[in-house]
Amino acid sequence: MTNLETYYKKFDEDHRLKTRHGQVEFFVTMKNILAAASGDFSQAQEAGVAKALKILDVGAATGAYSVPLSKQGFDVTAVELVKSNLEKLRAKHEKVKCWQGDARDLHFLDDATFDIVLMLGPLYHLHSEEDKLKALSEASRVAKKGALFFCAYTMNEYAVTQYCFGQNKIKENFAAGQIDKNFKTVSRDGDLYSYVRLEDINALQEKSGLERVKIFSPDGPADYMRRELNAMDEETFGLFKNYALEISERPELLGAGSHLVDVLKK
């Protein structure tokens, strides 16, 4: 069993997106997906979107996005590497076509099939630029011309502030070669996550040959405010979610949160 399989066998992704900070991430991301489906990023419609669209969810985990999108009537295909996650997704008995597979090799899917491709997890766990570009290339192959891609990344500064400094591990991180002199995390095979900066995402986008439509922070400051979010009443929390959506594309805040989502077009 790989480190990734061991981790996700214990980790409850469905629960993460039900926490207050997870709800912010889900809310902002889903608003953008529905906006893309409607063909108008300025208006995230909740209903009446183009139901015939085919959506591919690569790294679908237990279906946090696949299931609600399927319930809204989209034709959803899910690909998940970790068998235990896929079993949980299948057990939900939703209209989601499920495959076990690696983001770098989608040979079981036909060319030019999907209108929207979600990659809200795989790029977290691929360490080399070569592997990340391979995953983007495979996603592009199975996508139709004009398709949109949602590519999520985990961010360097969140890891450094919250883990290295927040848990007082910075000196041992330096000693172990996990952080370089510029406070950039050093990603190695066997590590669970690959943390990036905005310039890394920009380089991948340029080399992928895909056009950027927009880039947004799905959680903004939410991961830094878990205690405060939990203390909010429902009305205040609703206002915070709207605030997070409102500031999600502000350039001065990109890269400061725990994630970024790069929206690309074929």
Secondary structure as a PSIPRED ss2 file (coil, helix, strand):
# PSIPRED VFORMAT (PSIPRED V4.0)

   1 M C   1.000  0.000  0.000
   2 T C   1.000  0.000  0.000
   3 N H   0.000  1.000  0.000
   4 L H   0.000  1.000  0.000
   5 E H   0.000  1.000  0.000
   6 T H   0.000  1.000  0.000
   7 Y H   0.000  1.000  0.000
   8 Y H   0.000  1.000  0.000
   9 K H   0.000  1.000  0.000
  10 K H   0.000  1.000  0.000
  11 F C   1.000  0.000  0.000
  12 D C   1.000  0.000  0.000
  13 E H   0.000  1.000  0.000
  14 D H   0.000  1.000  0.000
  15 H H   0.000  1.000  0.000
  16 R H   0.000  1.000  0.000
  17 L C   1.000  0.000  0.000
  18 K C   1.000  0.000  0.000
  19 T C   1.000  0.000  0.000
  20 R H   0.000  1.000  0.000
  21 H H   0.000  1.000  0.000
  22 G H   0.000  1.000  0.000
  23 Q H   0.000  1.000  0.000
  24 V H   0.000  1.000  0.000
  25 E H   0.000  1.000  0.000
  26 F H   0.000  1.000  0.000
  27 F H   0.000  1.000  0.000
  28 V H   0.000  1.000  0.000
  29 T H   0.000  1.000  0.000
  30 M H   0.000  1.000  0.000
  31 K H   0.000  1.000  0.000
  32 N H   0.000  1.000  0.000
  33 I H   0.000  1.000  0.000
  34 L H   0.000  1.000  0.000
  35 A H   0.000  1.000  0.000
  36 A H   0.000  1.000  0.000
  37 A H   0.000  1.000  0.000
  38 S H   0.000  1.000  0.000
  39 G C   1.000  0.000  0.000
  40 D C   1.000  0.000  0.000
  41 F C   1.000  0.000  0.000
  42 S C   1.000  0.000  0.000
  43 Q C   1.000  0.000  0.000
  44 A C   1.000  0.000  0.000
  45 Q C   1.000  0.000  0.000
  46 E C   1.000  0.000  0.000
  47 A C   1.000  0.000  0.000
  48 G C   1.000  0.000  0.000
  49 V C   1.000  0.000  0.000
  50 A C   1.000  0.000  0.000
  51 K C   1.000  0.000  0.000
  52 A C   1.000  0.000  0.000
  53 L C   1.000  0.000  0.000
  54 K E   0.000  0.000  1.000
  55 I E   0.000  0.000  1.000
  56 L E   0.000  0.000  1.000
  57 D E   0.000  0.000  1.000
  58 V E   0.000  0.000  1.000
  59 G C   1.000  0.000  0.000
  60 A C   1.000  0.000  0.000
  61 A C   1.000  0.000  0.000
  62 T C   1.000  0.000  0.000
  63 G C   1.000  0.000  0.000
  64 A C   1.000  0.000  0.000
  65 Y C   1.000  0.000  0.000
  66 S H   0.000  1.000  0.000
  67 V H   0.000  1.000  0.000
  68 P H   0.000  1.000  0.000
  69 L H   0.000  1.000  0.000
  70 S H   0.000  1.000  0.000
  71 K H   0.000  1.000  0.000
  72 Q C   1.000  0.000  0.000
  73 G C   1.000  0.000  0.000
  74 F C   1.000  0.000  0.000
  75 D E   0.000  0.000  1.000
  76 V E   0.000  0.000  1.000
  77 T E   0.000  0.000  1.000
  78 A E   0.000  0.000  1.000
  79 V E   0.000  0.000  1.000
  80 E E   0.000  0.000  1.000
  81 L C   1.000  0.000  0.000
  82 V C   1.000  0.000  0.000
  83 K H   0.000  1.000  0.000
  84 S H   0.000  1.000  0.000
  85 N H   0.000  1.000  0.000
  86 L H   0.000  1.000  0.000
  87 E H   0.000  1.000  0.000
  88 K H   0.000  1.000  0.000
  89 L H   0.000  1.000  0.000
  90 R H   0.000  1.000  0.000
  91 A H   0.000  1.000  0.000
  92 K C   1.000  0.000  0.000
  93 H C   1.000  0.000  0.000
  94 E C   1.000  0.000  0.000
  95 K C   1.000  0.000  0.000
  96 V E   0.000  0.000  1.000
  97 K E   0.000  0.000  1.000
  98 C E   0.000  0.000  1.000
  99 W E   0.000  0.000  1.000
 100 Q E   0.000  0.000  1.000
 101 G C   1.000  0.000  0.000
 102 D E   0.000  0.000  1.000
 103 A C   1.000  0.000  0.000
 104 R C   1.000  0.000  0.000
 105 D E   0.000  0.000  1.000
 106 L C   1.000  0.000  0.000
 107 H C   1.000  0.000  0.000
 108 F C   1.000  0.000  0.000
 109 L C   1.000  0.000  0.000
 110 D C   1.000  0.000  0.000
 111 D C   1.000  0.000  0.000
 112 A C   1.000  0.000  0.000
 113 T C   1.000  0.000  0.000
 114 F E   0.000  0.000  1.000
 115 D E   0.000  0.000  1.000
 116 I E   0.000  0.000  1.000
 117 V E   0.000  0.000  1.000
 118 L E   0.000  0.000  1.000
 119 M E   0.000  0.000  1.000
 120 L C   1.000  0.000  0.000
 121 G C   1.000  0.000  0.000
 122 P H   0.000  1.000  0.000
 123 L H   0.000  1.000  0.000
 124 Y H   0.000  1.000  0.000
 125 H H   0.000  1.000  0.000
 126 L C   1.000  0.000  0.000
 127 H C   1.000  0.000  0.000
 128 S C   1.000  0.000  0.000
 129 E H   0.000  1.000  0.000
 130 E H   0.000  1.000  0.000
 131 D H   0.000  1.000  0.000
 132 K H   0.000  1.000  0.000
 133 L H   0.000  1.000  0.000
 134 K H   0.000  1.000  0.000
 135 A H   0.000  1.000  0.000
 136 L H   0.000  1.000  0.000
 137 S H   0.000  1.000  0.000
 138 E H   0.000  1.000  0.000
 139 A H   0.000  1.000  0.000
 140 S H   0.000  1.000  0.000
 141 R H   0.000  1.000  0.000
 142 V C   1.000  0.000  0.000
 143 A E   0.000  0.000  1.000
 144 K E   0.000  0.000  1.000
 145 K E   0.000  0.000  1.000
 146 G E   0.000  0.000  1.000
 147 A E   0.000  0.000  1.000
 148 L E   0.000  0.000  1.000
 149 F E   0.000  0.000  1.000
 150 F E   0.000  0.000  1.000
 151 C E   0.000  0.000  1.000
 152 A E   0.000  0.000  1.000
 153 Y E   0.000  0.000  1.000
 154 T E   0.000  0.000  1.000
 155 M E   0.000  0.000  1.000
 156 N H   0.000  1.000  0.000
 157 E H   0.000  1.000  0.000
 158 Y H   0.000  1.000  0.000
 159 A H   0.000  1.000  0.000
 160 V H   0.000  1.000  0.000
 161 T H   0.000  1.000  0.000
 162 Q H   0.000  1.000  0.000
 163 Y H   0.000  1.000  0.000
 164 C H   0.000  1.000  0.000
 165 F H   0.000  1.000  0.000
 166 G C   1.000  0.000  0.000
 167 Q C   1.000  0.000  0.000
 168 N C   1.000  0.000  0.000
 169 K C   1.000  0.000  0.000
 170 I H   0.000  1.000  0.000
 171 K H   0.000  1.000  0.000
 172 E H   0.000  1.000  0.000
 173 N H   0.000  1.000  0.000
 174 F H   0.000  1.000  0.000
 175 A H   0.000  1.000  0.000
 176 A C   1.000  0.000  0.000
 177 G C   1.000  0.000  0.000
 178 Q C   1.000  0.000  0.000
 179 I E   0.000  0.000  1.000
 180 D C   1.000  0.000  0.000
 181 K C   1.000  0.000  0.000
 182 N C   1.000  0.000  0.000
 183 F C   1.000  0.000  0.000
 184 K C   1.000  0.000  0.000
 185 T E   0.000  0.000  1.000
 186 V C   1.000  0.000  0.000
 187 S C   1.000  0.000  0.000
 188 R C   1.000  0.000  0.000
 189 D C   1.000  0.000  0.000
 190 G C   1.000  0.000  0.000
 191 D C   1.000  0.000  0.000
 192 L C   1.000  0.000  0.000
 193 Y C   1.000  0.000  0.000
 194 S C   1.000  0.000  0.000
 195 Y E   0.000  0.000  1.000
 196 V E   0.000  0.000  1.000
 197 R C   1.000  0.000  0.000
 198 L H   0.000  1.000  0.000
 199 E H   0.000  1.000  0.000
 200 D H   0.000  1.000  0.000
 201 I H   0.000  1.000  0.000
 202 N H   0.000  1.000  0.000
 203 A H   0.000  1.000  0.000
 204 L H   0.000  1.000  0.000
 205 Q H   0.000  1.000  0.000
 206 E H   0.000  1.000  0.000
 207 K H   0.000  1.000  0.000
 208 S H   0.000  1.000  0.000
 209 G C   1.000  0.000  0.000
 210 L C   1.000  0.000  0.000
 211 E E   0.000  0.000  1.000
 212 R E   0.000  0.000  1.000
 213 V E   0.000  0.000  1.000
 214 K E   0.000  0.000  1.000
 215 I E   0.000  0.000  1.000
 216 F E   0.000  0.000  1.000
 217 S C   1.000  0.000  0.000
 218 P C   1.000  0.000  0.000
 219 D C   1.000  0.000  0.000
 220 G C   1.000  0.000  0.000
 221 P C   1.000  0.000  0.000
 222 A H   0.000  1.000  0.000
 223 D H   0.000  1.000  0.000
 224 Y H   0.000  1.000  0.000
 225 M C   1.000  0.000  0.000
 226 R H   0.000  1.000  0.000
 227 R H   0.000  1.000  0.000
 228 E H   0.000  1.000  0.000
 229 L H   0.000  1.000  0.000
 230 N H   0.000  1.000  0.000
 231 A H   0.000  1.000  0.000
 232 M C   1.000  0.000  0.000
 233 D C   1.000  0.000  0.000
 234 E H   0.000  1.000  0.000
 235 E H   0.000  1.000  0.000
 236 T H   0.000  1.000  0.000
 237 F H   0.000  1.000  0.000
 238 G H   0.000  1.000  0.000
 239 L H   0.000  1.000  0.000
 240 F H   0.000  1.000  0.000
 241 K H   0.000  1.000  0.000
 242 N H   0.000  1.000  0.000
 243 Y H   0.000  1.000  0.000
 244 A H   0.000  1.000  0.000
 245 L H   0.000  1.000  0.000
 246 E H   0.000  1.000  0.000
 247 I H   0.000  1.000  0.000
 248 S C   1.000  0.000  0.000
 249 E C   1.000  0.000  0.000
 250 R C   1.000  0.000  0.000
 251 P C   1.000  0.000  0.000
 252 E C   1.000  0.000  0.000
 253 L C   1.000  0.000  0.000
 254 L C   1.000  0.000  0.000
 255 G C   1.000  0.000  0.000
 256 A C   1.000  0.000  0.000
 257 G C   1.000  0.000  0.000
 258 S C   1.000  0.000  0.000
 259 H E   0.000  0.000  1.000
 260 L E   0.000  0.000  1.000
 261 V E   0.000  0.000  1.000
 262 D E   0.000  0.000  1.000
 263 V E   0.000  0.000  1.000
 264 L E   0.000  0.000  1.000
 265 K E   0.000  0.000  1.000
 266 K C   1.000  0.000  0.000
